[in-house]
Amino acid sequence: MSAQHNEILHFAKNWQQQLAEAFTSINDLCDYLHLSPGDLPFSIAAADDFPLRVPLSFAACMEKGNPFDPLLRQVLPIKDELFAYPGFNRDPVGDLPAAARTGVIHKYHGRVLLINTGSCAINCRYCFRRNFPYSDLQLSKQNERAAIQYIQEDSGISEVILSGGDPLLLGDTRFARLIHQLNNIAHLKRIRIHSRLPVVLPARITDGLINTLIQSSKQIVIVVHCNHANEINTRVIAACQRLKNNGIALFNQSVLLKDVNDNAAVLCELSEQLFTYGVIPYYLHVLDKATGTGHFEVSEPEALALMKQVQATLPGYLVPKLVKEKAGAVSKQYISGNS
């Protein structure tokens, strides 16, 4: 049976089946990409610390035979993750001090974040929560009631952000129940969903999910996470357009990553592609300094120089805001030449 036929069969399956068939073995991923493990700086120790996990829908966007593919770099465990970079730590954005309840992070005025799950469809090596104690602080069914009560009791909260992990990994029934409970809180205006799934596992955008979103009494905003235009294929386009056509506001946030998208032409193409398919470029984050991610760092002066090139090329509405997150700050911090 040909590899192409196997892919056709795979993409005919539902999202849970596709997720279950994600690559977790470097040998399997290398076979698919026509690479030898010896071609890559793969580290068993790094994979033991933070496992390899890549859905076929994302791997299919990689250039076969290219060990330097920018999408492959985002997911490949390498020995550099084991180096101790100065200034990097296990809670770089101050999540733990801001935990108001189990599963509830309350950092910013008017907004509260729910850690719905510790699971992701893909393990991005630069993840700022790769060291997060999900077993203690994710929003399990048992403590969901206390989290909802916390939001109900604070009338200053106008927006709930569903995060993780990836909140769209919740099954349709549990996800719909959570949205229903949030709908019943009168002072809420918006539900914001941060998810990588429309990009890495677009099959998750199902009829059931769409129905839950469009039936919500609150405004729904989805912030997807795409770092490179090569991540956008026909399945991703269809998923985003389906959300957009059902009245869902779509924004994108990216992370500026060394040897992935630290190039003005790459950033411009990403913004152009996103906007073409109904997604507004929103944030470009400099790297959060999480332990194990230092090899991805692009300095702030380098980031500013890149953004000047992007601003000189694109209309203003296609230029994402360059930001960083600072533990204890009252909001994201804009990066400018004066910061």
BELPE-V489057 format. One record per residue. N is the residue number from 1. RES is the residue in one small letter. SS is DSSP state (hx for helix, st for strand, lp for the rest). D_LAST is the distance of its C-alpha to the last C-alpha in Angstrom with 1 decimal. Layout:
# BELPE-V489057
n:N res:RES ss:SS d_last:D_LAST
n:N res:RES ss:SS d_last:D_LAST
This chain:
# BELPE-V489057
n:1 res:m ss:lp d_last:57.0
n:2 res:s ss:lp d_last:54.3
n:3 res:a ss:hx d_last:50.6
n:4 res:q ss:hx d_last:50.1
n:5 res:h ss:hx d_last:52.7
n:6 res:n ss:hx d_last:51.0
n:7 res:e ss:hx d_last:47.7
n:8 res:i ss:hx d_last:49.6
n:9 res:l ss:hx d_last:51.2
n:10 res:h ss:hx d_last:47.9
n:11 res:f ss:hx d_last:46.1
n:12 res:a ss:lp d_last:49.2
n:13 res:k ss:lp d_last:48.5
n:14 res:n ss:lp d_last:46.6
n:15 res:w ss:hx d_last:43.1
n:16 res:q ss:hx d_last:44.2
n:17 res:q ss:hx d_last:46.5
n:18 res:q ss:hx d_last:43.9
n:19 res:l ss:hx d_last:41.5
n:20 res:a ss:hx d_last:44.3
n:21 res:e ss:lp d_last:44.8
n:22 res:a ss:lp d_last:41.2
n:23 res:f ss:st d_last:41.1
n:24 res:t ss:lp d_last:40.8
n:25 res:s ss:lp d_last:42.5
n:26 res:i ss:hx d_last:41.1
n:27 res:n ss:hx d_last:44.6
n:28 res:d ss:hx d_last:45.0
n:29 res:l ss:hx d_last:41.6
n:30 res:c ss:hx d_last:42.5
n:31 res:d ss:hx d_last:45.9
n:32 res:y ss:hx d_last:44.4
n:33 res:l ss:hx d_last:42.0
n:34 res:h ss:lp d_last:44.8
n:35 res:l ss:lp d_last:43.0
n:36 res:s ss:lp d_last:44.3
n:37 res:p ss:hx d_last:42.4
n:38 res:g ss:hx d_last:42.8
n:39 res:d ss:hx d_last:40.6
n:40 res:l ss:lp d_last:37.6
n:41 res:p ss:lp d_last:35.7
n:42 res:f ss:st d_last:36.7
n:43 res:s ss:lp d_last:36.6
n:44 res:i ss:hx d_last:39.2
n:45 res:a ss:hx d_last:37.4
n:46 res:a ss:hx d_last:34.1
n:47 res:a ss:hx d_last:36.2
n:48 res:d ss:hx d_last:37.9
n:49 res:d ss:hx d_last:34.7
n:50 res:f ss:lp d_last:33.3
n:51 res:p ss:lp d_last:36.0
n:52 res:l ss:lp d_last:36.1
n:53 res:r ss:lp d_last:36.4
n:54 res:v ss:st d_last:36.4
n:55 res:p ss:lp d_last:38.3
n:56 res:l ss:hx d_last:40.5
n:57 res:s ss:hx d_last:38.9
n:58 res:f ss:hx d_last:35.6
n:59 res:a ss:hx d_last:37.5
n:60 res:a ss:lp d_last:39.5
n:61 res:c ss:lp d_last:36.4
n:62 res:m ss:lp d_last:36.1
n:63 res:e ss:lp d_last:37.7
n:64 res:k ss:lp d_last:40.8
n:65 res:g ss:lp d_last:41.4
n:66 res:n ss:lp d_last:37.8
n:67 res:p ss:lp d_last:36.5
n:68 res:f ss:lp d_last:33.0
n:69 res:d ss:lp d_last:32.7
n:70 res:p ss:hx d_last:29.1
n:71 res:l ss:hx d_last:30.5
n:72 res:l ss:hx d_last:32.6
n:73 res:r ss:hx d_last:29.6
n:74 res:q ss:hx d_last:28.0
n:75 res:v ss:hx d_last:31.1
n:76 res:l ss:lp d_last:32.8
n:77 res:p ss:lp d_last:32.8
n:78 res:i ss:st d_last:32.3
n:79 res:k ss:hx d_last:32.6
n:80 res:d ss:hx d_last:28.9
n:81 res:e ss:hx d_last:28.4
n:82 res:l ss:hx d_last:30.4
n:83 res:f ss:lp d_last:28.2
n:84 res:a ss:lp d_last:26.2
n:85 res:y ss:lp d_last:22.7
n:86 res:p ss:lp d_last:20.7
n:87 res:g ss:lp d_last:18.3
n:88 res:f ss:lp d_last:20.1
n:89 res:n ss:st d_last:22.2
n:90 res:r ss:lp d_last:24.5
n:91 res:d ss:lp d_last:22.5
n:92 res:p ss:lp d_last:18.8
n:93 res:v ss:lp d_last:17.9
n:94 res:g ss:lp d_last:20.1
n:95 res:d ss:lp d_last:22.9
n:96 res:l ss:hx d_last:25.7
n:97 res:p ss:hx d_last:24.8
n:98 res:a ss:hx d_last:24.4
n:99 res:a ss:st d_last:27.9
n:100 res:a ss:st d_last:29.9
n:101 res:r ss:st d_last:33.0
n:102 res:t ss:lp d_last:34.1
n:103 res:g ss:lp d_last:32.4
n:104 res:v ss:st d_last:30.2
n:105 res:i ss:st d_last:26.4
n:106 res:h ss:lp d_last:25.1
n:107 res:k ss:lp d_last:21.4
n:108 res:y ss:lp d_last:20.4
n:109 res:h ss:lp d_last:22.4
n:110 res:g ss:lp d_last:25.1
n:111 res:r ss:st d_last:24.7
n:112 res:v ss:st d_last:26.5
n:113 res:l ss:st d_last:26.7
n:114 res:l ss:st d_last:30.0
n:115 res:i ss:st d_last:30.4
n:116 res:n ss:lp d_last:33.5
n:117 res:t ss:lp d_last:34.4
n:118 res:g ss:lp d_last:33.3
n:119 res:s ss:lp d_last:34.8
n:120 res:c ss:lp d_last:33.3
n:121 res:a ss:lp d_last:35.2
n:122 res:i ss:lp d_last:33.1
n:123 res:n ss:lp d_last:31.5
n:124 res:c ss:lp d_last:28.2
n:125 res:r ss:lp d_last:27.4
n:126 res:y ss:lp d_last:23.6
n:127 res:c ss:lp d_last:24.3
n:128 res:f ss:lp d_last:22.0
n:129 res:r ss:lp d_last:25.2
n:130 res:r ss:lp d_last:27.5
n:131 res:n ss:lp d_last:28.1
n:132 res:f ss:lp d_last:28.3
n:133 res:p ss:lp d_last:31.7
n:134 res:y ss:hx d_last:33.0
n:135 res:s ss:hx d_last:36.6
n:136 res:d ss:hx d_last:35.7
n:137 res:l ss:hx d_last:33.1
n:138 res:q ss:lp d_last:33.9
n:139 res:l ss:lp d_last:35.7
n:140 res:s ss:lp d_last:39.3
n:141 res:k ss:lp d_last:42.1
n:142 res:q ss:lp d_last:43.2
n:143 res:n ss:lp d_last:40.0
n:144 res:e ss:hx d_last:39.1
n:145 res:r ss:hx d_last:41.1
n:146 res:a ss:hx d_last:39.1
n:147 res:a ss:hx d_last:35.8
n:148 res:i ss:hx d_last:37.3
n:149 res:q ss:hx d_last:38.6
n:150 res:y ss:hx d_last:35.2
n:151 res:i ss:hx d_last:33.8
n:152 res:q ss:hx d_last:37.0
n:153 res:e ss:lp d_last:36.7
n:154 res:d ss:lp d_last:33.2
n:155 res:s ss:lp d_last:33.5
n:156 res:g ss:lp d_last:29.8
n:157 res:i ss:lp d_last:29.2
n:158 res:s ss:lp d_last:29.3
n:159 res:e ss:st d_last:28.1
n:160 res:v ss:st d_last:29.1
n:161 res:i ss:st d_last:27.3
n:162 res:l ss:st d_last:29.7
n:163 res:s ss:st d_last:28.2
n:164 res:g ss:lp d_last:29.4
n:165 res:g ss:lp d_last:30.5
n:166 res:d ss:lp d_last:31.5
n:167 res:p ss:hx d_last:33.1
n:168 res:l ss:hx d_last:35.2
n:169 res:l ss:hx d_last:37.1
n:170 res:l ss:lp d_last:38.9
n:171 res:g ss:lp d_last:42.3
n:172 res:d ss:hx d_last:43.2
n:173 res:t ss:hx d_last:45.2
n:174 res:r ss:hx d_last:42.6
n:175 res:f ss:hx d_last:39.8
n:176 res:a ss:hx d_last:42.0
n:177 res:r ss:hx d_last:42.8
n:178 res:l ss:hx d_last:39.2
n:179 res:i ss:hx d_last:38.5
n:180 res:h ss:hx d_last:41.7
n:181 res:q ss:hx d_last:40.7
n:182 res:l ss:hx d_last:37.3
n:183 res:n ss:hx d_last:39.2
n:184 res:n ss:lp d_last:41.2
n:185 res:i ss:lp d_last:38.4
n:186 res:a ss:lp d_last:38.6
n:187 res:h ss:lp d_last:35.1
n:188 res:l ss:lp d_last:33.3
n:189 res:k ss:lp d_last:32.2
n:190 res:r ss:st d_last:30.7
n:191 res:i ss:st d_last:31.0
n:192 res:r ss:st d_last:28.2
n:193 res:i ss:st d_last:29.2
n:194 res:h ss:st d_last:26.9
n:195 res:s ss:st d_last:29.2
n:196 res:r ss:lp d_last:29.4
n:197 res:l ss:hx d_last:33.2
n:198 res:p ss:hx d_last:33.4
n:199 res:v ss:hx d_last:32.1
n:200 res:v ss:hx d_last:33.7
n:201 res:l ss:lp d_last:36.8
n:202 res:p ss:hx d_last:37.4
n:203 res:a ss:hx d_last:41.0
n:204 res:r ss:hx d_last:39.5
n:205 res:i ss:lp d_last:39.3
n:206 res:t ss:lp d_last:42.8
n:207 res:d ss:hx d_last:45.1
n:208 res:g ss:hx d_last:44.8
n:209 res:l ss:hx d_last:41.0
n:210 res:i ss:hx d_last:41.0
n:211 res:n ss:hx d_last:43.6
n:212 res:t ss:hx d_last:41.7
n:213 res:l ss:hx d_last:38.5
n:214 res:i ss:hx d_last:40.4
n:215 res:q ss:lp d_last:42.6
n:216 res:s ss:lp d_last:39.7
n:217 res:s ss:lp d_last:39.6
n:218 res:k ss:lp d_last:35.8
n:219 res:q ss:st d_last:33.5
n:220 res:i ss:st d_last:32.6
n:221 res:v ss:st d_last:29.3
n:222 res:i ss:st d_last:29.0
n:223 res:v ss:st d_last:25.8
n:224 res:v ss:st d_last:26.9
n:225 res:h ss:st d_last:25.2
n:226 res:c ss:lp d_last:25.8
n:227 res:n ss:lp d_last:24.0
n:228 res:h ss:lp d_last:26.3
n:229 res:a ss:hx d_last:28.8
n:230 res:n ss:hx d_last:31.6
n:231 res:e ss:hx d_last:31.4
n:232 res:i ss:lp d_last:32.8
n:233 res:n ss:lp d_last:36.6
n:234 res:t ss:hx d_last:39.4
n:235 res:r ss:hx d_last:39.4
n:236 res:v ss:hx d_last:35.7
n:237 res:i ss:hx d_last:36.2
n:238 res:a ss:hx d_last:39.2
n:239 res:a ss:hx d_last:37.5
n:240 res:c ss:hx d_last:34.5
n:241 res:q ss:hx d_last:36.9
n:242 res:r ss:hx d_last:39.1
n:243 res:l ss:hx d_last:36.4
n:244 res:k ss:hx d_last:35.2
n:245 res:n ss:hx d_last:38.9
n:246 res:n ss:lp d_last:39.4
n:247 res:g ss:lp d_last:36.7
n:248 res:i ss:lp d_last:33.9
n:249 res:a ss:st d_last:30.4
n:250 res:l ss:st d_last:28.7
n:251 res:f ss:st d_last:25.0
n:252 res:n ss:st d_last:23.5
n:253 res:q ss:st d_last:20.7
n:254 res:s ss:st d_last:20.2
n:255 res:v ss:st d_last:18.7
n:256 res:l ss:lp d_last:17.5
n:257 res:l ss:lp d_last:20.1
n:258 res:k ss:lp d_last:21.2
n:259 res:d ss:lp d_last:24.6
n:260 res:v ss:lp d_last:24.6
n:261 res:n ss:lp d_last:22.4
n:262 res:d ss:lp d_last:20.0
n:263 res:n ss:lp d_last:21.6
n:264 res:a ss:hx d_last:20.9
n:265 res:a ss:hx d_last:24.6
n:266 res:v ss:hx d_last:24.7
n:267 res:l ss:hx d_last:21.8
n:268 res:c ss:hx d_last:23.4
n:269 res:e ss:hx d_last:26.8
n:270 res:l ss:hx d_last:25.5
n:271 res:s ss:hx d_last:24.2
n:272 res:e ss:hx d_last:27.5
n:273 res:q ss:hx d_last:29.7
n:274 res:l ss:hx d_last:28.1
n:275 res:f ss:hx d_last:28.5
n:276 res:t ss:hx d_last:32.0
n:277 res:y ss:lp d_last:33.0
n:278 res:g ss:lp d_last:31.5
n:279 res:v ss:lp d_last:28.2
n:280 res:i ss:st d_last:25.0
n:281 res:p ss:st d_last:21.9
n:282 res:y ss:st d_last:19.5
n:283 res:y ss:st d_last:16.7
n:284 res:l ss:st d_last:15.7
n:285 res:h ss:st d_last:14.5
n:286 res:v ss:lp d_last:13.2
n:287 res:l ss:lp d_last:15.9
n:288 res:d ss:lp d_last:16.5
n:289 res:k ss:lp d_last:17.7
n:290 res:a ss:st d_last:21.3
n:291 res:t ss:lp d_last:24.1
n:292 res:g ss:lp d_last:25.8
n:293 res:t ss:lp d_last:23.0
n:294 res:g ss:hx d_last:21.4
n:295 res:h ss:hx d_last:23.1
n:296 res:f ss:hx d_last:21.3
n:297 res:e ss:lp d_last:17.7
n:298 res:v ss:lp d_last:15.8
n:299 res:s ss:lp d_last:12.9
n:300 res:e ss:hx d_last:9.4
n:301 res:p ss:hx d_last:10.2
n:302 res:e ss:hx d_last:13.5
n:303 res:a ss:hx d_last:12.3
n:304 res:l ss:hx d_last:10.4
n:305 res:a ss:hx d_last:13.7
n:306 res:l ss:hx d_last:15.8
n:307 res:m ss:hx d_last:14.3
n:308 res:k ss:hx d_last:15.0
n:309 res:q ss:hx d_last:18.5
n:310 res:v ss:hx d_last:18.9
n:311 res:q ss:hx d_last:17.9
n:312 res:a ss:hx d_last:20.4
n:313 res:t ss:hx d_last:23.0
n:314 res:l ss:lp d_last:23.0
n:315 res:p ss:lp d_last:23.4
n:316 res:g ss:hx d_last:20.5
n:317 res:y ss:hx d_last:22.3
n:318 res:l ss:hx d_last:22.3
n:319 res:v ss:lp d_last:18.6
n:320 res:p ss:lp d_last:17.1
n:321 res:k ss:st d_last:13.7
n:322 res:l ss:st d_last:11.4
n:323 res:v ss:st d_last:10.5
n:324 res:k ss:st d_last:10.7
n:325 res:e ss:lp d_last:12.9
n:326 res:k ss:lp d_last:12.5
n:327 res:a ss:lp d_last:16.0
n:328 res:g ss:lp d_last:16.8
n:329 res:a ss:lp d_last:14.1
n:330 res:v ss:lp d_last:15.8
n:331 res:s ss:lp d_last:14.5
n:332 res:k ss:lp d_last:12.6
n:333 res:q ss:st d_last:8.9
n:334 res:y ss:st d_last:7.8
n:335 res:i ss:lp d_last:5.7
n:336 res:s ss:lp d_last:5.2
n:337 res:g ss:lp d_last:5.7
n:338 res:n ss:lp d_last:3.9
n:339 res:s ss:lp d_last:0.0
